[in-house]
């Protein structure tokens, strides 16, 4: 009898333990993952390099061998292929017609002489860059400009094994993208903290420059929070730039590669060089890892970046011209950022911020450059609160601002229609009053064309108003999304305000 009781006790204990472990792996573990990494997990590449948690600084004199050994297996070569395309020549016919419009048909002239604006055949293109494995199940971070126009992606690991990759999501404003390969048990780089990066500290840059094999270069951090005006934002003035500047040699092909500290931790993604020739001539620039983590986490969770906006334009107090100081009645002369403009219906307005206020800190971190403020704010999502200290009339005021999205709401917006996102544009609903003025029941305005199918395959311009997709009427964004659905090819029809007739743009959309 006792033997049976002991046996059943053992069985019940084993089943319970298994259930607890299964529950942890299925639920707790999933919730413990941030930006593709699970806290406390040290990959084998660090153990082989004898770098472990709490011991990520090699002892003795500066020696890069351990940090390089830990990082080399995690940096990959990305090769891209962009298929040949036939670009549409459709362009609007202006109501301000040319003197010969009654004698010659514009379409007939284009048929014989081609599109004067560059339409036609675009040949196949191939390029390459670098990427960094950030999870053992195959998530890889790279630059947006490495993969943005690619139809095919091939990832080759340090051990020469190759995989076909797919784009999980990308954002031109940050010049970051996440791609994935179908693999498990991969080595990956641990995230560092770019806030801890100091000017003068040693760093290593890893990548595949000039189509060479994995290459490691060393340098020091020469500046932080650099803004160069390189990134192409999804909207006007929306590019996020707060680069770590180093003198580690970086060349073409290094884009998307790793910038690491001497402990082998990822502190940035190499993105650009400053050179009159296009090749390295002194400085290179990396996106700070604290921005990278936020972007990666959002793309994995939502399919796109959930960016919070404060809604202010700022300038350093010392950079402001005297005329502007007089206009703002500014008498403050210390460190900080002067608010030169506040957007309507923004988080800043609701927080009580005004023109002429001096922003001194955000969440306890001092700011003196617009790029520093942008970097801090961009780490948060819509509906997140940030604490701001401003100086007004000689007094410090503490306030909190609840960030909004770029549409002026607090909502998290997921990328639900990947086909719609592949068009590569910002859309807004046509105002009902304007619709009535144009004589249409509704429509969707193509507010800004970015990188994507529209720019690659058509000559569509900003301001085009979509009223049909595949001859199906479209009156708003929801109907546009449903009309496109999962179609691999669509014909978008609409008009330009002030121009004659409807214009059709046939667009091919891949299934991936």
KOLVEX-795242 format. One record per residue (C-alpha): residue in three letters; x negated, z, y. Coordinates in steps of 0.001 Angstrom, whole numbers, padded with zeros to 6 digits, always signed. Example, Ala and Ser with C-alpha at 12.3 -4.5 7.8 and 13.67 -1.06 7.14 Angstrom:
<atoms>
Ala-012300+007800-004500/Ser-013670+007140-001060/
</atoms>
This chain:
<atoms>
Unk+000000+000000+000000/Unk-002785+000961+002395/Unk-004657-002224+001543/Unk-001582-004295+002497/Unk-001230-002410+005784/Unk-004893-002987+006605/Unk-004563-006664+005695/Unk-001465-007176+007881/Unk-003139-005289+010731/Unk-006134-007612+010554/Unk-003887-010707+010458/Unk-001796-009528+013425/Unk-004928-008690+015399/Unk-006421-012107+014700/Unk-003211-013909+015710/Unk-002976-011833+018891/Unk-006601-012521+019797/Unk-006115-016236+019193/Unk-002978-016212+021350/Unk-004771-014442+024190/Unk-007681-016901+024041/Unk-005323-019881+023966/Unk-003345-018500+026883/Unk-006513-017941+028890/Unk-007845-021431+028270/Unk-004472-023025+029040/Unk-003403-021084+032099/Unk-005966-018691+033581/Unk-008878-021069+033146/Unk-006990-023913+034829/Unk-006216-021692+037814/Unk-009836-020575+038040/Unk-011129-024084+038695/Unk-012091-025187+042189/Unk-013325-028678+043073/Unk-013884-029431+039382/Unk-015972-026350+038577/Unk-015093-023055+036889/Unk-016623-019954+038409/Unk-019339-018304+036321/Unk-020071-021315+034091/Unk-023772-022250+034126/Unk-024423-025717+032620/Unk-027190-026238+030071/Unk-029322-028287+032477/Unk-029906-025148+034574/Unk-030776-023041+031547/Unk-033271-025650+030373/Unk-034845-025603+033843/Unk-034897-021754+033662/Unk-032607-021482+036689/Unk-029689-019134+036078/Unk-027054-017432+038189/Unk-028700-014831+040398/Unk-032090-016457+039819/Unk-031886-019812+041584/Unk-035057-019490+043642/Unk-038264-020358+041779/Unk-040900-017634+042187/Unk-044270-018043+043878/Unk-045337-020982+046000/Unk-042935-023846+046798/Unk-042511-025800+043583/Unk-039843-028456+043111/Unk-040259-029025+039366/Unk-037538-026597+038211/Unk-034939-027687+040769/Unk-035661-031368+040054/Unk-035387-030757+036291/Unk-031975-029127+036742/Unk-030640-031877+039018/Unk-032014-035091+037506/Unk-029559-035269+034556/Unk-026606-034916+036959/Unk-027330-037797+039352/Unk-025895-041141+038222/Unk-026311-044815+039070/Unk-023058-046486+040200/Unk-022855-050279+039947/Unk-019893-052033+041547/Unk-018331-055457+041194/Unk-015876-056956+043675/Unk-014004-059951+042308/Unk-013776-063230+044180/Unk-010654-063426+046357/Unk-008583-066038+048117/Unk-007749-064643+051573/Unk-004355-065450+053080/Unk-004392-067473+056299/Unk-001001-066310+057594/Unk-001211-065479+061287/Unk+001559-064919+063832/Unk+002687-067702+066098/Unk+002808-066304+069612/Unk+005805-066962+071826/Unk+003226-067937+074473/Unk+002708-071309+072873/Unk-000238-073566+073643/Unk+000242-076826+075609/Unk+000006-078947+072443/Unk+002519-076975+070373/Unk+005223-079588+070847/Unk+002906-082358+069651/Unk+001143-080736+066685/Unk+002319-078213+064113/Unk-000033-075197+063998/Unk+000389-074928+060227/Unk-000535-078586+059774/Unk-003663-078135+061896/Unk-004666-075105+059823/Unk-004063-077043+056621/Unk-006533-079730+057713/Unk-009079-077669+059633/Unk-008775-074226+058071/Unk-008133-070819+059609/Unk-010178-070260+062757/Unk-010060-066509+062101/Unk-012083-066491+058908/Unk-009572-066903+056083/Unk-010533-068605+052846/Unk-012511-067864+049701/Unk-014574-064687+049379/Unk-017137-064896+046519/Unk-017815-062212+043920/Unk-020003-059371+045187/Unk-022133-056780+043410/Unk-023726-053620+044799/Unk-024962-050227+043688/Unk-025223-046633+044828/Unk-025530-043119+043487/Unk-023223-040282+042501/Unk-023316-036646+041426/Unk-021612-035188+038346/Unk-019722-032056+039458/Unk-017888-031136+036229/Unk-018592-031264+032518/Unk-015504-033431+031930/Unk-016724-036366+034021/Unk-015716-035922+037664/Unk-018278-037538+039982/Unk-018529-037369+043773/Unk-019989-040240+045788/Unk-019574-041970+049149/Unk-016431-043883+049961/Unk-018511-046841+051140/Unk-020078-047111+047670/Unk-016759-047740+045879/Unk-014174-048691+048518/Unk-013895-052433+047747/Unk-014902-052350+044078/Unk-012738-053890+041367/Unk-015033-052618+038606/Unk-017228-049506+038446/Unk-019997-048856+035929/Unk-021708-045461+035817/Unk-025095-045101+034113/Unk-026378-041613+033368/Unk-029983-040477+033547/Unk-030184-040900+029742/Unk-029229-044626+030104/Unk-025756-044217+028646/Unk-023141-046240+030557/Unk-019424-045707+031164/Unk-016613-047524+032917/Unk-015315-045373+035769/Unk-012054-045252+037697/Unk-011438-044090+041258/Unk-009505-040810+041422/Unk-009264-040878+045215/Unk-011255-041603+048346/Unk-011167-040976+052078/Unk-012943-043177+054671/Unk-012704-040447+057348/Unk-015050-038239+055318/Unk-016880-041145+053622/Unk-016292-039381+050311/Unk-014759-040469+047025/Unk-014163-038978+043575/Unk-014482-041134+040474/Unk-014193-040182+036799/Unk-015659-041235+033485/Unk-014207-040461+030067/Unk-016798-037992+028754/Unk-017193-034285+027947/Unk-020020-031791+027772/Unk-021870-033404+030660/Unk-024546-031673+032748/Unk-023402-031036+036331/Unk-024702-029701+039629/Unk-023617-026288+040847/Unk-022304-026087+044401/Unk-024402-024290+046979/Unk-023281-023096+050416/Unk-024091-025406+053329/Unk-023357-022587+055799/Unk-026493-020892+054471/Unk-028678-023954+055068/Unk-031408-023210+057619/Unk-033371-025603+059808/Unk-036859-025892+058365/Unk-035987-025139+054731/Unk-037197-027408+051933/Unk-034716-029818+050356/Unk-034795-032610+047757/Unk-032926-035931+047841/Unk-032053-037581+044514/Unk-030624-041010+043858/Unk-031200-044609+042806/Unk-032726-046331+045868/Unk-033491-050050+045939/Unk-032223-050389+042316/Unk-035046-048174+041069/Unk-034571-045516+038401/Unk-033820-041937+039431/Unk-035995-041021+042404/Unk-036729-037602+043918/Unk-038012-037147+047479/Unk-038718-033956+049425/Unk-038365-032968+053055/Unk-037051-030273+055337/Unk-033761-029761+057126/Unk-034471-030989+060647/Unk-031016-030468+062222/Unk-027405-029544+061447/Unk-023990-030658+062695/Unk-025155-034155+063635/Unk-022425-036628+064653/Unk-023493-040288+064642/Unk-020229-042241+064868/Unk-020784-043955+061509/Unk-017668-043122+059493/Unk-014596-045297+059710/Unk-011642-042970+060107/Unk-008178-043599+058736/Unk-006897-043185+062281/Unk-008461-043453+065718/Unk-011015-040684+066311/Unk-010309-039094+062913/Unk-013742-039580+061322/Unk-015331-036320+060174/Unk-019057-036108+060836/Unk-021205-032985+060822/Unk-024283-034198+058967/Unk-027257-032242+057675/Unk-030282-034136+059012/Unk-033441-034187+056897/Unk-036736-036059+056759/Unk-036500-036589+052997/Unk-036942-040311+052311/Unk-033597-042027+051613/Unk-033074-045777+051215/Unk-030331-048232+050318/Unk-028853-047166+046989/Unk-029329-043448+047714/Unk-025812-043302+049153/Unk-023710-040817+047192/Unk-026746-039060+045743/Unk-027566-035360+045875/Unk-029260-033245+048498/Unk-030290-029976+046822/Unk-032101-026781+047748/Unk-035100-025363+045879/Unk-032715-023487+043612/Unk-031246-026759+042331/Unk-027885-026236+044060/Unk-025973-029075+045686/Unk-025925-028620+049465/Unk-024981-032146+050549/Unk-024153-035745+049603/Unk-026624-038256+051027/Unk-024705-040703+053147/Unk-026728-042509+055822/Unk-030113-043261+057304/Unk-031156-043765+060926/Unk-033267-046897+060991/Unk-033585-050079+063073/Unk-034471-052028+059917/Unk-031923-050692+057427/Unk-034678-048947+055473/Unk-035982-045399+055763/Unk-037954-044729+058921/Unk-037817-040992+059459/Unk-034394-039361+059127/Unk-031547-039270+056656/Unk-028126-037647+056780/Unk-026039-035765+054232/Unk-022429-034564+054224/Unk-022418-030731+053921/Unk-021287-029464+050524/Unk-018670-027129+052040/Unk-016850-030227+053286/Unk-017469-031973+049945/Unk-015895-029113+047963/Unk-012734-029193+050068/Unk-012358-032968+049804/Unk-013057-033027+046045/Unk-010596-030220+045352/Unk-007829-031925+047347/Unk-008387-035315+045719/Unk-008319-033816+042205/Unk-005193-031734+042919/Unk-003193-034019+045218/Unk-004730-037485+045032/Unk-005660-037438+048717/Unk-007183-035097+051301/Unk-004936-032427+052786/Unk-006462-032169+056229/Unk-005425-029625+058798/Unk-005406-030593+062476/Unk-005712-028247+065461/Unk-004945-030886+068082/Unk-007560-030399+070796/Unk-010282-032482+072422/Unk-013377-030491+073344/Unk-016771-030747+075001/Unk-019789-028479+075130/Unk-019715-026325+078270/Unk-023117-027610+079348/Unk-022251-031279+078732/Unk-019173-031304+080948/Unk-019651-033208+084250/Unk-019128-031272+087499/Unk-016120-033431+088382/Unk-014431-032440+085118/Unk-015271-028769+085680/Unk-013617-028990+089088/Unk-010534-030689+087626/Unk-010182-027939+085029/Unk-011025-025229+087590/Unk-013728-024104+085178/Unk-015974-021255+086280/Unk-017239-020244+082823/Unk-020911-021083+082212/Unk-021699-019533+078811/Unk-021824-021031+075306/Unk-018687-022526+073805/Unk-016390-025530+073772/Unk-014156-026453+076709/Unk-010689-027721+075751/Unk-010318-030955+077741/Unk-007014-032064+076219/Unk-004269-030633+074005/Unk-002007-032855+071870/Unk+001747-032461+072153/Unk+003531-030743+069249/Unk+000179-029607+067847/Unk-001006-026371+066263/Unk-002999-025701+069437/Unk+000131-025839+071626/Unk+001987-023436+069359/Unk-001028-021098+069396/Unk-000916-021035+073195/Unk-004180-022907+073790/Unk-004529-024685+077142/Unk-006804-027132+078950/Unk-009759-025270+080399/Unk-009831-022606+077663/Unk-013276-022020+076172/Unk-013295-021838+072364/Unk-015989-019332+071426/Unk-015428-018853+067685/Unk-013267-019851+064724/Unk-012784-017300+061950/Unk-015688-015323+063369/Unk-018110-018283+063406/Unk-019464-019281+066838/Unk-019062-022930+067909/Unk-020996-024833+070560/Unk-020588-028455+069372/Unk-017381-030472+068798/Unk-018757-031442+065362/Unk-019063-027736+064448/Unk-015418-027115+065356/Unk-014345-030205+063432/Unk-016303-029125+060353/Unk-014726-025656+060378/Unk-011156-026864+060916/Unk-011380-029681+058373/Unk-012011-027157+055572/Unk-008382-026040+055783/Unk-005059-027543+054730/Unk-001826-027901+056710/Unk-000035-024493+056954/Unk-003367-022605+056732/Unk-004023-020164+059567/Unk-007276-019897+061471/Unk-008307-017221+063970/Unk-009612-018462+067305/Unk-011291-016562+070147/Unk-011080-018250+073555/Unk-012218-017268+077016/Unk-009604-017670+079777/Unk-010042-016499+083365/Unk-013055-014445+082352/Unk-011272-012619+079515/Unk-011572-013121+075759/Unk-008263-013794+074005/Unk-007781-013773+070234/Unk-005063-015947+068747/Unk-004150-017578+065439/Unk-003203-021199+064888/Unk-001246-022582+061922/Unk-002695-026018+061247/Unk-000518-029116+060886/Unk-000971-032453+059152/Unk-001488-035689+061060/Unk+002285-036224+061173/Unk+002777-032952+063054/Unk+004287-030955+060173/Unk+003040-028218+057856/Unk+003763-030132+054637/Unk+001311-030978+051856/Unk+001576-034725+051273/Unk+000642-035943+047800/Unk-000421-039497+047020/Unk+002577-040253+044807/Unk+002495-044054+044951/Unk-001012-045236+044139/Unk+000009-048871+044563/Unk+001173-048146+048117/Unk-002102-046369+048863/Unk-004045-049400+047595/Unk-002646-051443+050464/Unk-005023-049446+052673/Unk-002991-048763+055811/Unk-001215-046082+057807/Unk+002541-046600+057931/Unk+005316-045122+060091/Unk+009066-045717+060102/Unk+010380-048080+062763/Unk+012277-046163+065443/Unk+016078-046859+065201/Unk+016246-047794+068902/Unk+013427-050308+068440/Unk+015079-051644+065297/Unk+018261-052290+067263/Unk+016214-053960+070003/Unk+014562-056266+067430/Unk+017881-056970+065690/Unk+016886-055528+062300/Unk+018483-052684+060290/Unk+015142-050897+059973/Unk+011543-051387+058912/Unk+008062-049918+058474/Unk+005304-050358+061056/Unk+001779-051051+059813/Unk+000206-048739+062375/Unk-003436-049043+061328/Unk-005056-051267+058685/Unk-008001-049630+056931/Unk-010043-050663+053878/Unk-007840-051936+051057/Unk-005787-054847+049771/Unk-004332-055794+053164/Unk-007731-056129+054828/Unk-009289-057805+051766/Unk-006583-060344+051006/Unk-004736-061072+054237/Unk-005086-061567+057961/Unk-002356-059060+058727/Unk-002857-057226+062019/Unk-002000-053738+063253/Unk+001577-053513+064527/Unk+003107-055767+061849/Unk+006645-054629+060979/Unk+007584-054830+057280/Unk+011240-055639+056612/Unk+011071-056994+053034/Unk+009031-056638+049850/Unk+009589-059341+047221/Unk+012720-060374+049191/Unk+014111-056841+048881/Unk+015133-055258+052183/Unk+012973-052338+053338/Unk+014238-050019+056104/Unk+011886-047005+055773/Unk+008854-045561+054006/Unk+010826-044366+050948/Unk+012275-047833+050387/Unk+008825-049394+050869/Unk+007338-047104+048219/Unk+010176-047834+045770/Unk+010018-051579+046412/Unk+006306-051687+045605/Unk+006658-049305+042653/Unk+004090-050221+040012/Unk+004052-053955+040784/Unk+000753-055749+040294/Unk+001650-058347+042916/Unk+003938-058232+045928/Unk+004934-060463+048828/Unk+005268-058471+052032/Unk+007487-060041+054686/Unk+007917-059055+058301/Unk+007252-059931+061917/Unk+005088-059166+064922/Unk+006883-057998+068076/Unk+006747-060842+070583/Unk+006148-063539+067948/Unk+008451-066071+066287/Unk+009732-065927+062732/Unk+008931-063971+059577/Unk+005493-064027+057965/Unk+004788-063610+054263/Unk+001633-061972+052879/Unk+001166-062263+049088/Unk-000937-059328+047857/Unk-002435-058638+044416/Unk-002551-054989+043304/Unk-004555-053872+040274/Unk-002993-051629+037655/Unk-005872-049164+037990/
</atoms>
